[in-house]
Amino acid sequence: MNWYAIYVKSRHESIAEADLCRRGVATFLPLINRLRQWKDRRKMVQFPLFPGYLFVNINPAAQEIVNVLRARGVVNMLSSQAGVPDRVPDEEISSLRILLEQGEGIDVYPALRQGAQVVVKSGPLRGARGMVMKKESHCMLLVNIEILGRSVGVKIYAEDLEAA
């Protein structure tokens, strides 16, 4: 059994997950709580951490893959080679689960690495370009989800950066 990332139709993450569960497929849909504001009220609402994506734990047999692809809302499995889905390492999924259990200050970032080119997206230095070198007194724990090209992080003063 391996973990794979699947791409689903817009706002169909829960629908795809429910249909996959009915088909006997183990799924993982990382959700986070966000405060939503309407004119008359505020409420905590659950949102997918990676909109448009969902993880499945299956054997890489053709029949299992077809079963996943036929589920309602599923568009495709992420792959770098046509017809061969890319495996998501178990360590990434387990680390992601640990971060979600902690539950506070979780946000999604582009996969930032030491030496990566970044752009400041807000604050007084907005528009400045540079490299991520040292985090000095500010640090950020990132769990890299390679196949999605993103990282999940517990942020400490990193919200002003984005990949260039």
Contact map, one row per residue, 1 for C-alpha under 8 A:
11100000000000000000000000000000000000000000000000000000111100000000000000000000000000000000000000000000000000000000000000000000000000000000000000000000000000000000
11110000000000000000000000000000000000000000000000000000111100000000000000000000000000111100000000000000000000000000000000000000000000000000000000000000000000000000
11111000000000000000000000000000000000000000000000000011110000000000000000000000000000111100100000000000000000000000000000000000000000000000000000000000000000000000
01111100000000000000000000000000000000000000000000000011110000000000000000001100000011110000000000000000000000000000000000000000000000000000000000000000000000000000
00111110000000000000000000000000000000000000000000001111000000000000000000001100000001110000000000000000000000000000000000000000000000000000000000100000000000000000
00011111000000000000000000000000000000000000000000001111000000000000000001111100000000000000000000000000000000000000000000000000000000000000000000000000000000000000
00001111100000000000000000000000000000000000000000011100000000000000000001111100000000000000000000000000000000000000000000000000000000000000000000000000000000000000
00000111111110010000000000000000000000000000000000011100000000000000000011110000000000000000000000000000000000000000000000000000000000000000000000000000000000000000
00000011111110000000000000000000000000000000000000010000000000000000000011100000000000000000000000000000000000000000000000000000000000000000000000000000000000000000
00000001111110000000000000000000000000000000000000110000000000000000000000000000000000000000000000000000000000000000000000000000000000000000000000000000000000000000
00000001111111000000000000000000000000000000000000110000000000000000000000000000000000000000000000000000000000000000000000000000000000000000000000000000000000000000
00000001111111110000000000000000000000000000000000010000000000000000000010000000000000000000000000000000000000000000000000000000000000000000000000000000000000000000
00000001111111111000000000001000000000000000000100111100000000000000000010000000000000000000000000000000000000000000000000000000000000000000000000000000000000000000
00000000001111111100000000001000000000000000000000000000000000000000000000000000000000000000000000000000000000000000000000000000000000000000000000000000000000000000
00000000000111111110000000000000000000000000000000000000000000000000000110000000000000000000000000000000000000000000000000000000000000000000000000000000000000000000
00000001000111111111000000000000000000000000000000000000000000000000001111000000000000000000000000000000000000000000000000000000000000000000000000000000000000000000
00000000000011111111100000111000000000000000000000000100000000000000000000000000000000000000000000000000000000000000000000000000000000000000000000000000000000000000
00000000000001111111110000000000000000000000000000000000000000000000000000000000000000000000000000000000000000000000000000000000000000000000000000000000000000000000
00000000000000111111111000000000000000000000000000000000000000000000001100000000000000000000000000000000000000000000000000000000000000000000000000000000000000000000
00000000000000011111111111100000000000000000000000000000000000000001001000000000000000000000000000000000000000000000000000000000000000000000000000000000000000000000
00000000000000001111111111100000000000000000000000000000000000000000000000000000000000000000000000000000000000000000000000000000000000000000000000000000000000000000
00000000000000000111111110000000000000000000000000000000000000000000000000000000000000000000000000000000000000000000000000000000000000000000000000000000000000000000
00000000000000000011111110000000000000000000000000000000000000000010000000000000000000000000000000000000000000000000000000000000000000000000000000000000000000000000
00000000000000000001111111000000000000000000000000000000000000000000000000000000000000000000000000000000000000000000000000000000000000000000000000000000000000000000
00000000000000000001111111100000000000000000000000000001110000000001000000000000000000000000000000000000000000000000000000000000000000000000000000000000000000000000
00000000000000000001100111110000000000000000000000000001110000000000000000000000000000000000000000000000000000000000000000000000000000000000000000000000000000000000
00000000000000001001100011111000000000000000000000000111100000000000000000000000000000000000000000000000000000000000000000000000000000000000000000000000000000000000
00000000000000001000000001111100000000000000000000000111000000000000000000000000000000000000000000000000000000000000000000000000000000000000000000000000000000000000
00000000000011001000000000111110000000000000000100001110000000000000000000000000000000000000000000000000000000000000000000000000000000000000000000000000000000000000
00000000000000000000000000011111000000000000000111000100000000000000000000000000000000000000000010010000000000000000000000000000000000000000000000000000000000000000
00000000000000000000000000001111100000000000011110000000000000000000000000000000000000000000000000010000000000000000000000000000000000000000000000000000000000000000
00000000000000000000000000000111110000000000011110000000000000000000000000000000000000000000000000010010010000000000000000000000000000000000000000000000000000000000
00000000000000000000000000000011111000000001111000000000000000000000000000000000000000000000000000000000000000000000000000000000000000000000000000000000000000000000
00000000000000000000000000000001111100000001111000000000000000000000000000000000000000000000000000000000000000000000000000000000000000000000000000000000000000000000
00000000000000000000000000000000111110000111100000000000000000000000000000000000000000000000000000000000000000000000000000000000000000000000000000000000000000000000
00000000000000000000000000000000011111000111100000000000000000000000000000000000000000000000000000000000000000000000000000000000000000000000000000000000000000000000
00000000000000000000000000000000001111101110000000000000000000000000000000000000000000000000000000000000000000000000000000000000000000000000000000000000000000000000
00000000000000000000000000000000000111111100000000000000000000000000000000000000000000000000000000000000000000000000000000000000000000000000000000000000000000000000
00000000000000000000000000000000000011111000000000000000000000000000000000000000000000000000000000000000000000000000000000000000000000000000000000000000000000000000
00000000000000000000000000000000000001111100000000000000000000000000000000000000000000000000000000000000000000000000000000000000000000000000000000000000000000000000
00000000000000000000000000000000000011111110000000000000000000000000000000000000000000000000000000000000000000000000000000000000000000000000000000000000000000000000
00000000000000000000000000000000001111011111000000000000000000000000000000000000000000000000000000000000000000000000000000000000000000000000000000000000000000000000
00000000000000000000000000000000001110001111100000000000000000000000000000000000000000000000000000000000000000000000000000000000000000000000000000000000000000000000
00000000000000000000000000000000111100000111110000000000000000000000000000000000000000000000000000000000000000000000000000000000000000000000000000000000000000000000
00000000000000000000000000000000111100000011111000000000000000000000000000000000000000000000000000000000000000000000000000000000000000000000000000000000000000000000
00000000000000000000000000000011110000000001111100000000000000000000000000000000000000000000000000000000000000000000000000000000000000000000000000000000000000000000
00000000000000000000000000000011110000000000111110100000000000000000000000000000000000000000000000000000000000000000000000000000000000000000000000000000000000000000
00000000000010000000000000001111000000000000011111110000000000000000000000000000000000000000000000000000000000000000000000000000000000000000000000000000000000000000
00000000000000000000000000000111000000000000001111100000000000000000000000000000000000000000000000000000001100000000000000000000000000000000000000000000000000000000
00000000000000000000000000000100000000000000000111111100000000000000000000000000000000000000000000000000000100000000000000000000000000000000000000000000000000000000
00000000011010000000000000000000000000000000001111111000000000000000000000000000000000000000000000000000000000000000000000000000000000000000000000000000000000000000
00000011111110000000000000000000000000000000000101111100000000000000000000000000000000000000000000000000000000000000000000000000000000000000000000000000000000000000
00001111000010000000000000001000000000000000000001111110000000000000000000000000000000000000000000000000000000000000000000000000000000000000000000000000000000000000
00001111000010001000000000111100000000000000000001011111000000000000000000000000000000000000000000000000000000000000000000000000000000000000000000000000000000000000
00111100000000000000000000111000000000000000000000001111100000000000000000000000000000000000000000000000000000000000000000000000000000000000000000000000000000000000
00111100000000000000000011110000000000000000000000000111110000000000000000000000000000000000000000000000000000000000000000000000000000000000000000000000000000000000
11110000000000000000000011100000000000000000000000000011111000000000000000000000000000000000000000000000000000000000000000000000000000000000000000000000000000000000
11110000000000000000000011000000000000000000000000000001111100011000000000000000000000000000000000000000000000000000000000000000000000000000000000000000000000000000
11000000000000000000000000000000000000000000000000000000111110010000000000000000000000000000000000000000000000000000000000000000000000000000000000000000000000000000
11000000000000000000000000000000000000000000000000000000011111011000000000000000000000000000000000000000000000000000000000000000000000000000000000000000000000000000
00000000000000000000000000000000000000000000000000000000001111111000000000000000000000000000000000000000000000000000000000000000000000000000000000000000000000000000
00000000000000000000000000000000000000000000000000000000000111111100000000000000000000000000000000000000000000000000000000000000000000000000000000000000000000000000
00000000000000000000000000000000000000000000000000000000000011111110000000000000000000000000000000000000000000000000000000000000000000000000000000000000000000000000
00000000000000000000000000000000000000000000000000000000011111111111000000000000000000000000000000000000000000000000000000000000000000000000000000000000000000000000
00000000000000000000000000000000000000000000000000000000010111111111100000000000000000000000000000000000000000000000000000000000000000000000000000000000000000000000
00000000000000000000000000000000000000000000000000000000000001111111110000000000000000000000000000000000000000000000000000000000000000000000000000000000000000000000
00000000000000000000001000000000000000000000000000000000000000111111111000000000000000000000000000000000000000000000000000000000000000000000000000000000000000000000
00000000000000000001000010000000000000000000000000000000000000011111111001000000000000000000000000000000000000000000000000000000000000000000000000000000000000000000
00000000000000000000000000000000000000000000000000000000000000001111111001111000000000000000000000000000000000000000000000000000000000000000000000000000000000000000
00000000000000000000000000000000000000000000000000000000000000000111111101000000000000000000000000000000000000000000000000000000000000000000000000000000000000000000
00000000000000010011000000000000000000000000000000000000000000000011111111000000000000000000000000000000000000000000000000000000000000000000000000000000000000000000
00000000000000110010000000000000000000000000000000000000000000000000011111000000000000000000000000000000000000000000000000000000000000000000000000000000000000000000
00000001100110110000000000000000000000000000000000000000000000000000001111100000000000000000000000000000000000000000000000000000000000000000000000000000000000000000
00000111100000010000000000000000000000000000000000000000000000000001111111110000000000000000000000000000000000000000000000000000000000000000000000000000000000000000
00000111100000000000000000000000000000000000000000000000000000000000100011111000000000000000000000000000000000000000000000000000000000000000000000000000000000000000
00000111000000000000000000000000000000000000000000000000000000000000100001111100000000000000000000000000000000000000000000000000000000000000000000000000000000000000
00011110000000000000000000000000000000000000000000000000000000000000100000111110000010000000000000000000000000000000000000000000000000000000000000000000000000000000
00011110000000000000000000000000000000000000000000000000000000000000000000011111000011000000000000000000000000000000000000000000000000000000000000100000000000000000
00000000000000000000000000000000000000000000000000000000000000000000000000001111111111000000000000000000000000000000000000000000000000000000000000000000000000000000
00000000000000000000000000000000000000000000000000000000000000000000000000000111110111000000000000000000000000000000000000000000000000000000000000000000000000000000
00000000000000000000000000000000000000000000000000000000000000000000000000000011111110000000000000000000000000000000000000000000000000000000000000000000000000000000
00000000000000000000000000000000000000000000000000000000000000000000000000000011111110000000000000000000000000000000000000000000000000000000000000000000000000000000
00000000000000000000000000000000000000000000000000000000000000000000000000000010111110000000000000000000000000000000000000000000000000000000000000000000000000000000
00000000000000000000000000000000000000000000000000000000000000000000000000000011111111000000000000000000000000000000000000000000000000000000000000000000000000000000
00010000000000000000000000000000000000000000000000000000000000000000000000001111111111100000000000000000000000000000000000000000000000000000000000000000000000000000
00011000000000000000000000000000000000000000000000000000000000000000000000000111000111110000000000000000000000000000000000000000000000000000000000100000000000000000
01111000000000000000000000000000000000000000000000000000000000000000000000000000000011111000000000000000000000000000000000000000000000000000000000000000000000000000
01111000000000000000000000000000000000000000000000000000000000000000000000000000000001111101100000000000000000000000000000000000000000000000000011100000000000000000
01100000000000000000000000000000000000000000000000000000000000000000000000000000000000111111100000000000000000000000000000000000000000000000000000000000000000000000
01100000000000000000000000000000000000000000000000000000000000000000000000000000000000011111110000000000000000000000000000000000000000000000000000000000000000000000
00000000000000000000000000000000000000000000000000000000000000000000000000000000000000001111111000000000000000000000000000000000000000000000000000000000000000000000
00000000000000000000000000000000000000000000000000000000000000000000000000000000000000011111111100000000000000000000000000000000000000000000001110000000000000000000
00100000000000000000000000000000000000000000000000000000000000000000000000000000000000011111111110000000000000000000000000000000000000000000000000000000000000000000
00000000000000000000000000000000000000000000000000000000000000000000000000000000000000000111111111000000000000000000000000000000000000000000000000000000000000000000
00000000000000000000000000000000000000000000000000000000000000000000000000000000000000000011111111100000000000000000000000000000000000000000001000000000000000000000
00000000000000000000000000000000000000000000000000000000000000000000000000000000000000000001111111110000000000000000000000000000000000000000001000000001000000000000
00000000000000000000000000000100000000000000000000000000000000000000000000000000000000000000111111111000000000000000000000000000000000000000000000000000000000000000
00000000000000000000000000000000000000000000000000000000000000000000000000000000000000000000011111111100000000000000000000000000000000000000000000000000000000000000
00000000000000000000000000000000000000000000000000000000000000000000000000000000000000000000001111111110010000000000000000000000000000000000000000000000010000000000
00000000000000000000000000000111000000000000000000000000000000000000000000000000000000000000000111111110010000000000000000000000000000000000000000000000000000000000
00000000000000000000000000000000000000000000000000000000000000000000000000000000000000000000000011111110000000000000000000000000000000000000000000000000000000000000
00000000000000000000000000000000000000000000000000000000000000000000000000000000000000000000000001111111000000000000000000000000000000000000000000000000000000000000
00000000000000000000000000000001000000000000000000000000000000000000000000000000000000000000000000111111110000000000000000000000000000000000000000000000000000000000
00000000000000000000000000000000000000000000000000000000000000000000000000000000000000000000000000000111110000000000000000000000000000000000000000000000010000000000
00000000000000000000000000000000000000000000000000000000000000000000000000000000000000000000000000000011111000000000000000000000000000000000000000000000111000000000
00000000000000000000000000000001000000000000000000000000000000000000000000000000000000000000000000110011111100000000000000000000000000000000000000000001111000000000
00000000000000000000000000000000000000000000000010000000000000000000000000000000000000000000000000000000111110000000000000000000000000000000000000000001111000000000
00000000000000000000000000000000000000000000000011000000000000000000000000000000000000000000000000000000011111000000000000000000000000000000000000000111100000000000
00000000000000000000000000000000000000000000000000000000000000000000000000000000000000000000000000000000001111110000000000000000000000000000000000000111100000000100
00000000000000000000000000000000000000000000000000000000000000000000000000000000000000000000000000000000000111110000000000000000000000000000000000001110000000000110
00000000000000000000000000000000000000000000000000000000000000000000000000000000000000000000000000000000000011111000000000000000000000000000000101001110000000000010
00000000000000000000000000000000000000000000000000000000000000000000000000000000000000000000000000000000000011111101000000000000000100000000000000000010000000000110
00000000000000000000000000000000000000000000000000000000000000000000000000000000000000000000000000000000000000111111000000000000000100000000000000000000000000000000
00000000000000000000000000000000000000000000000000000000000000000000000000000000000000000000000000000000000000011111000000000000001111000000000000000000000000000000
00000000000000000000000000000000000000000000000000000000000000000000000000000000000000000000000000000000000000001111100000000000001110000000000000000000000000000000
00000000000000000000000000000000000000000000000000000000000000000000000000000000000000000000000000000000000000011111110000000000001100000000000000000000000000000010
00000000000000000000000000000000000000000000000000000000000000000000000000000000000000000000000000000000000000000011111000000000111100000000000000000000000000000011
00000000000000000000000000000000000000000000000000000000000000000000000000000000000000000000000000000000000000000001111100000000111100000000000000000000000000001111
00000000000000000000000000000000000000000000000000000000000000000000000000000000000000000000000000000000000000000000111110000111110000000000000000000000000000001111
00000000000000000000000000000000000000000000000000000000000000000000000000000000000000000000000000000000000000000000011111101111100000000000000000000000000000011100
00000000000000000000000000000000000000000000000000000000000000000000000000000000000000000000000000000000000000000000001111100110000000000000000000000000000000011100
00000000000000000000000000000000000000000000000000000000000000000000000000000000000000000000000000000000000000000000000111111110000000000000000000000000000000011000
00000000000000000000000000000000000000000000000000000000000000000000000000000000000000000000000000000000000000000000000111111100000000000000000000000000000000010000
00000000000000000000000000000000000000000000000000000000000000000000000000000000000000000000000000000000000000000000000001111100000000000000000000000000000000000000
00000000000000000000000000000000000000000000000000000000000000000000000000000000000000000000000000000000000000000000000101111111000000000000000000000000000000000000
00000000000000000000000000000000000000000000000000000000000000000000000000000000000000000000000000000000000000000000001111111111000000000000000000000000000000000000
00000000000000000000000000000000000000000000000000000000000000000000000000000000000000000000000000000000000000000000001111001111100000000000000000000000000000000000
00000000000000000000000000000000000000000000000000000000000000000000000000000000000000000000000000000000000000000000001100001111110000000000000000000000000000000000
00000000000000000000000000000000000000000000000000000000000000000000000000000000000000000000000000000000000000000000111100000011111000000000000000000000000000000001
00000000000000000000000000000000000000000000000000000000000000000000000000000000000000000000000000000000000000000000111000000001111100000000000000000000000000000000
00000000000000000000000000000000000000000000000000000000000000000000000000000000000000000000000000000000000000000111110000000000111110000000000000000000000000000000
00000000000000000000000000000000000000000000000000000000000000000000000000000000000000000000000000000000000000011111110000000000011111100000000000000000000000000000
00000000000000000000000000000000000000000000000000000000000000000000000000000000000000000000000000000000000000000110000000000000001111100000000000000000000000000000
00000000000000000000000000000000000000000000000000000000000000000000000000000000000000000000000000000000000000000100000000000000000111110000000000000000000000000000
00000000000000000000000000000000000000000000000000000000000000000000000000000000000000000000000000000000000000000000000000000000000111111110000000000000000000000000
00000000000000000000000000000000000000000000000000000000000000000000000000000000000000000000000000000000000000000000000000000000000001111110000000000000000000000000
00000000000000000000000000000000000000000000000000000000000000000000000000000000000000000000000000000000000000000000000000000000000000111110000000000000000000000000
00000000000000000000000000000000000000000000000000000000000000000000000000000000000000000000000000000000000000000000000000000000000000111111000000000000000111000000
00000000000000000000000000000000000000000000000000000000000000000000000000000000000000000000000000000000000000000000000000000000000000111111100000000000001111000000
00000000000000000000000000000000000000000000000000000000000000000000000000000000000000000000000000000000000000000000000000000000000000000111110000000000111111000000
00000000000000000000000000000000000000000000000000000000000000000000000000000000000000000000000000000000000000000000000000000000000000000011111000000000111000000000
00000000000000000000000000000000000000000000000000000000000000000000000000000000000000000000000000000000000000000000000000000000000000000001111100000011110000000000
00000000000000000000000000000000000000000000000000000000000000000000000000000000000000000001001100000000000000000000000000000000000000000000111110000011100000000000
00000000000000000000000000000000000000000000000000000000000000000000000000000000000000000001000000000000000000100000000000000000000000000000011111001111000000000000
00000000000000000000000000000000000000000000000000000000000000000000000000000000000000010001000000000000000000000000000000000000000000000000001111111111000000000000
00000000000000000000000000000000000000000000000000000000000000000000000000000000000000010000000000000000000000100000000000000000000000000000000111111110000000000000
00001000000000000000000000000000000000000000000000000000000000000000000000000100000001010000000000000000000000000000000000000000000000000000000011111100000000000000
00000000000000000000000000000000000000000000000000000000000000000000000000000000000000000000000000000000000000000000000000000000000000000000000011111100000000000000
00000000000000000000000000000000000000000000000000000000000000000000000000000000000000000000000000000000000001100000000000000000000000000000000111111110000000000000
00000000000000000000000000000000000000000000000000000000000000000000000000000000000000000000000000000000000111100000000000000000000000000000000111111111000000000000
00000000000000000000000000000000000000000000000000000000000000000000000000000000000000000000000000000000000111110000000000000000000000000000011111001111100000000000
00000000000000000000000000000000000000000000000000000000000000000000000000000000000000000000000100000000011110000000000000000000000000000000011110000111110000000000
00000000000000000000000000000000000000000000000000000000000000000000000000000000000000000000000000000000111110000000000000000000000000000001111000000011111000000000
00000000000000000000000000000000000000000000000000000000000000000000000000000000000000000000000000100001111000000000000000000000000000000001110000000001111100000000
00000000000000000000000000000000000000000000000000000000000000000000000000000000000000000000000000000000111000000000000000000000000000000011100000000000111111100000
00000000000000000000000000000000000000000000000000000000000000000000000000000000000000000000000000000000000000000000000000000000000000000111000000000000011111100000
00000000000000000000000000000000000000000000000000000000000000000000000000000000000000000000000000000000000000000000000000000000000000000111000000000000001111110000
00000000000000000000000000000000000000000000000000000000000000000000000000000000000000000000000000000000000000000000000000000000000000000111000000000000001111111000
00000000000000000000000000000000000000000000000000000000000000000000000000000000000000000000000000000000000000000000000000000000000000000000000000000000001111111000
00000000000000000000000000000000000000000000000000000000000000000000000000000000000000000000000000000000000000000000000111100000000000000000000000000000000011111100
00000000000000000000000000000000000000000000000000000000000000000000000000000000000000000000000000000000000000000000011111000000000000000000000000000000000001111110
00000000000000000000000000000000000000000000000000000000000000000000000000000000000000000000000000000000000011010000011110000000000000000000000000000000000000011111
00000000000000000000000000000000000000000000000000000000000000000000000000000000000000000000000000000000000001110001111000000000000000000000000000000000000000001111
00000000000000000000000000000000000000000000000000000000000000000000000000000000000000000000000000000000000000000000111000000000100000000000000000000000000000000111
